[in-house]
Amino acid sequence: MKIPGLSFSLKRALGVTKAKQQFARKTGIPTTRAGLERKIGKMVINSIFGKKR
């Protein structure tokens, strides 16, 4: 039986999440699948239609 609203994450406890966040901020490369897809999609659209400023 679980307690509602209480969870434990081994990755957060070991610092994996923090390391991934720091890496993403320093390099500008997202570490999540959705983030990578969004970044690559934006690059493709900009290359096809050109960057508007």
Secondary structure as UniProt FT lines:
FT   TURN            4..5
FT   HELIX           10..14
FT   HELIX           16..27
FT   HELIX           33..49
//
